Amino acid sequence: MNRQNLAITSNLRAASDCSVFPIDVVKIVRYEIAANKFAAELLMPEAMVRSELEKYDDFIDANEDIVAVMAAKFNVSTTAMGFRIQNLGYSWP
């Protein structure tokens, strides 16, 4: 279900923007990036992710256990949550 959520919201973004018809690889990549960003923001809102991260004492780096716990809470894959946390400026070893 995790990948389905991301795929569904990504496709919703794609369907909502009928004026974009990717013709070349660069346009396709840009379009996919925009769709993935939309899906991430919809399923893992920044304020909610940051709020959840603040629950961990002395949080500096997101380790894999935290990513897995948060992915389960947001019902997304650990990969999607890892990218979201990283895109918000956090990192882990």
C-alpha positions in Angstrom: 0.0 0.0 0.0 2.9 2.4 0.7 4.0 2.6 -3.0 0.4 2.7 -4.1 -0.1 5.9 -2.0 2.8 7.6 -3.6 1.9 6.4 -7.1 -1.7 7.4 -6.7 -0.9 10.9 -5.5 1.8 11.3 -8.1 -0.8 10.3 -10.8 -3.3 12.7 -9.4 -0.8 15.5 -9.8 -0.2 14.3 -13.4 -3.9 14.1 -14.2 -4.6 17.6 -12.7 -2.1 19.2 -15.0 -3.4 18.3 -18.5 -1.5 21.2 -20.1 1.8 19.4 -19.7 2.6 16.8 -22.3 6.2 15.7 -21.9 8.0 15.4 -25.2 11.6 14.9 -24.3 13.6 13.3 -21.5 14.3 16.5 -19.7 10.6 17.4 -19.6 9.7 13.9 -18.5 12.2 14.1 -15.7 11.0 17.5 -14.6 7.4 16.4 -14.7 8.2 13.3 -12.6 10.1 15.4 -10.0 7.1 17.8 -9.7 4.7 14.9 -9.4 6.8 13.2 -6.7 7.2 16.5 -4.8 3.4 17.0 -4.9 2.9 13.4 -3.6 5.5 13.9 -0.8 3.9 17.2 0.3 0.5 15.6 0.3 1.4 12.4 2.2 4.1 13.8 4.4 3.4 17.5 5.1 6.5 19.4 6.2 5.1 20.6 9.5 3.9 17.1 10.5 7.3 15.5 9.6 9.2 18.2 11.5 6.9 17.9 14.5 7.4 14.1 14.5 11.2 14.5 14.3 11.2 16.9 17.2 9.8 14.0 19.4 13.2 12.4 19.4 15.6 13.7 22.0 18.7 15.5 20.7 17.7 14.7 17.1 20.6 15.5 14.8 20.6 12.8 12.2 17.7 10.6 11.2 18.8 7.0 11.6 17.2 4.1 9.8 15.1 3.1 12.8 13.5 6.6 13.0 12.9 6.5 9.3 11.1 3.2 9.5 9.0 4.3 12.5 8.0 7.5 10.8 7.3 5.7 7.5 4.9 3.4 9.3 3.1 6.4 10.9 2.7 8.2 7.6 1.9 4.9 5.7 4.7 5.5 3.1 7.8 3.5 2.2 11.0 3.9 4.2 12.6 5.1 0.9 9.9 7.8 0.5 10.3 8.9 4.1 14.1 8.9 3.9 14.0 11.2 0.8 11.4 13.5 2.5 13.6 13.8 5.7 16.7 14.4 3.6 14.9 17.0 1.4 13.9 18.8 4.6 17.6 19.2 5.4 18.2 16.2 7.7 20.7 13.4 7.0 21.8 10.1 8.4 24.9 8.0 8.1 
